[in-house]
Amino acid sequence: MQIRVLGTVEAQVGDELVALGPRQRRLVLGVLAWEANRVVTVDRLIVLVWPDDPPRSAAHAVRVAVSDLRARLPVDIETHGTGYLLRCDPLMVDVHRFLSLVAQARKTADDRARLGLLDEALGLWRGPVLADVASDRTRDLLASGVEETRLVAVEDRVEALLGLGGHRDVVEELLGLVDLHPTRERLVGQLMLALYRSGRAGQALDVFRRTRAYLADELGIDPGAGLRRLELAILQNDEELDLPVVSTALVGRRHELAMLGEWRAKALSGRTTVVLLEGAAGIGKSTLLDEFSRGIRVLRGQGVAEEGAPAYWPWRQVFRQWLAETDAGVAAEVLGEAADKIGRIVPELGRPADAERSAEERFALFDEVTALVGRMAAGGLVIVLDDLHWADPASLLLFSHLARGARDVPLLLVGAYRPYELRQARDTLAEITRLGGAIRLELPGLSADEVALQLTAELGRPCEPAEAAVITTRTGGNPLFVREIGRLRRADPRASISEVPTGARDAIRQYLSVLSRLVEHCSPRPRCSRWTSTR
């Protein structure tokens, strides 16, 4: 049996989810699971279930909820005086498994092993704690410590990636995290270091200046000593900040890279080109785009699953990068009178106006953005939006408007997404694929020869053809799954190929959770379909 509280409250027995009933009953289970093997008094349950105004019958309602849970679930809920105790293996509850994995990661010296543990731990989060049953007050009373542990785990994961030479890969993620948590100096320092190692020392120093101003204005304090030392080291080009770059050579995808290069050349000739890159989790969309972006100027934005991200978040990242990399005088000339209007998307461009209240106002804003992108694209421009399946509806509509409205502009617009996780985007992206000059590219799995190359890198020894063939069949050539099997077998050479590595389970579980909803929409289609007409 598994109990999940990092998101909606769920209880699963075997392959079946148990119907838990009304909110109060689910919340009582969530609290008892959170406090597994510890007594929770009825009074505390009442405070957590009804934090503001408990009814007179609250104690009776708690007892009824416990009785119903005992009847529905194969677990021991013991009565202890005026309280209850859920007797179970703590690791059957996702929050305790999360804490255990984080503790293991902190004791692990190897960056790659630590990264695997932290990926598994953070993958257990499906949303806010007790998402469907608890009030904000209840979460504050129960879960504030674990929320902080999650943020520290995110920081630890970034630290591991930086140690592995993944500084370019974490910049966009860190930009979003620092925007959401501007007072977390460890995140700020990691962003500065990632930018510095990516050859963007000026932007790293600009991050420090903005943080110093924010801390002074909001809290009346200066940055800590560690952040000040990092600023000085960047100013001095201190060699201690450098790390040997770990090889992240892309395995396979030469055909796809060549096609992206051709489409970029087409776009730079003045024929606006839109590419929709789709594929399952772990198939290598972001890695392909990283390799494509090397040595050329690419403005990148990314949808995020985290709650609280503002509207137009991917586009805010795009315009912020453009501002950071463009001379201030040139930027002011290109923006012209559009700055205040675009302030709805990027507040620092001008005084943010009220959110558009009508379709007409939104259309006018999108037209303004399209005109601005046309001016930005003088000389050629590539814009990439990753993880469109997590983008907010407004960002998707703006993507669609730009795809339709940018005509005869030297612009390559790329959107990447997981097709089975699309929420609002399905109809929007379908409209885009019907445009002239639009291209849809579906990434397939790696071939057996490519899997052998990746496994050789992971295992530190030549991979036998028979071994590669079995793993290719087992994984469908998904690079993430191949990599995780390689790590598993490197740690334990006797590990069975049929065992699902922990690092791959969450991607598989996420896929299966939405598959049933999509069966009716499935239809055969070619891996790469192209509309050859141009604008």
JOBELFEN-V786746 format. One record per backbone hydrogen bond with DSSP energy under -0.5 kcal/mol. NH is the residue of the N-H (numbers start at 1). CO is the residue of the C=O. If there is no record, write none. Layout:
BEGIN
NH:CO, NH:CO
END
This chain:
BEGIN
2:12, 3:92, 4:10, 7:5, 10:4, 12:2, 13:16, 14:12, 16:13, 18:11, 20:18, 26:22, 27:23, 28:24, 29:25, 30:26, 31:27, 32:28, 33:29, 34:30, 35:31, 36:33, 37:86, 38:35, 40:84, 41:39, 42:82, 45:41, 46:42, 47:43, 48:44, 49:45, 50:46, 58:55, 61:57, 62:58, 63:59, 64:60, 65:61, 66:62, 67:63, 68:64, 69:65, 70:66, 71:67, 72:68, 73:69, 75:73, 76:87, 77:75, 78:76, 78:85, 80:78, 80:83, 83:80, 84:40, 85:78, 87:76, 87:85, 88:86, 90:88, 92:89, 93:90, 94:3, 96:93, 97:93, 98:94, 99:95, 100:96, 101:97, 102:98, 103:99, 104:100, 105:101, 106:102, 107:103, 107:104, 108:105, 109:107, 114:110, 115:111, 116:112, 117:113, 118:114, 119:115, 120:116, 121:117, 122:118, 123:119, 124:121, 125:122, 126:6, 126:124, 130:5, 131:7, 131:128, 133:130, 134:130, 139:135, 140:136, 141:137, 142:138, 143:139, 144:140, 147:143, 148:144, 149:145, 150:146, 151:147, 152:148, 153:149, 154:150, 155:151, 156:152, 157:153, 158:154, 159:155, 160:156, 161:157, 162:158, 163:159, 164:160, 165:162, 166:161, 170:166, 171:167, 174:170, 175:171, 176:172, 177:173, 178:174, 179:175, 180:176, 181:177, 184:181, 185:183, 188:184, 189:185, 190:186, 191:187, 192:188, 193:189, 194:190, 195:191, 196:192, 197:193, 198:194, 199:196, 200:195, 204:200, 205:201, 206:202, 207:203, 208:204, 209:205, 210:206, 211:207, 212:208, 213:209, 214:210, 215:211, 216:212, 217:213, 218:214, 219:215, 220:215, 220:216, 221:215, 228:224, 229:225, 230:226, 231:227, 232:228, 233:229, 234:230, 235:231, 236:232, 237:234, 238:233, 241:238, 242:239, 252:250, 257:253, 258:254, 259:255, 260:256, 261:257, 262:258, 263:259, 264:260, 265:261, 266:262, 267:263, 268:264, 269:265, 269:266, 270:267, 271:266, 272:270, 273:411, 274:437, 275:413, 276:439, 277:275, 277:415, 278:276, 278:441, 279:417, 283:280, 288:284, 289:285, 290:286, 291:287, 292:288, 293:289, 294:290, 294:291, 296:293, 298:296, 299:382, 300:298, 301:384, 303:386, 309:306, 313:310, 316:312, 317:313, 318:314, 319:315, 320:316, 321:317, 322:318, 323:319, 324:320, 325:321, 326:322, 326:323, 331:327, 332:328, 333:329, 334:330, 335:331, 336:332, 338:335, 339:336, 342:338, 343:339, 344:341, 345:342, 346:342, 347:345, 349:346, 350:347, 352:350, 362:358, 363:359, 364:360, 365:361, 366:362, 367:363, 368:364, 369:365, 370:366, 371:367, 372:368, 373:369, 374:370, 375:371, 376:372, 377:373, 378:375, 380:377, 381:410, 383:412, 384:299, 385:414, 386:301, 386:384, 388:416, 390:387, 391:388, 396:392, 397:393, 398:394, 399:395, 400:396, 401:397, 402:398, 403:399, 404:400, 405:401, 406:402, 407:405, 411:409, 412:381, 413:273, 413:411, 414:383, 414:412, 415:275, 416:385, 417:277, 419:417, 421:418, 422:419, 428:424, 429:425, 430:426, 431:427, 432:428, 433:429, 434:430, 434:431, 435:432, 437:531, 437:533, 438:435, 439:274, 440:529, 441:276, 442:440, 442:527, 443:278, 443:441, 446:477, 451:447, 452:448, 453:449, 454:450, 455:451, 456:452, 457:453, 458:454, 459:455, 460:456, 461:456, 464:462, 468:464, 469:465, 470:466, 471:467, 472:468, 473:469, 474:470, 475:471, 476:472, 477:472, 478:475, 480:282, 482:478, 483:479, 484:480, 485:481, 486:482, 487:483, 488:484, 489:485, 490:486, 491:487, 492:488, 495:492, 499:496, 501:499, 504:501, 505:501, 505:502, 506:502, 508:504, 509:505, 510:506, 511:507, 512:508, 513:509, 514:510, 514:511, 515:511, 516:512, 517:514, 518:514, 518:515, 519:515, 521:518, 522:518, 522:519, 529:440, 531:438, 532:530
END
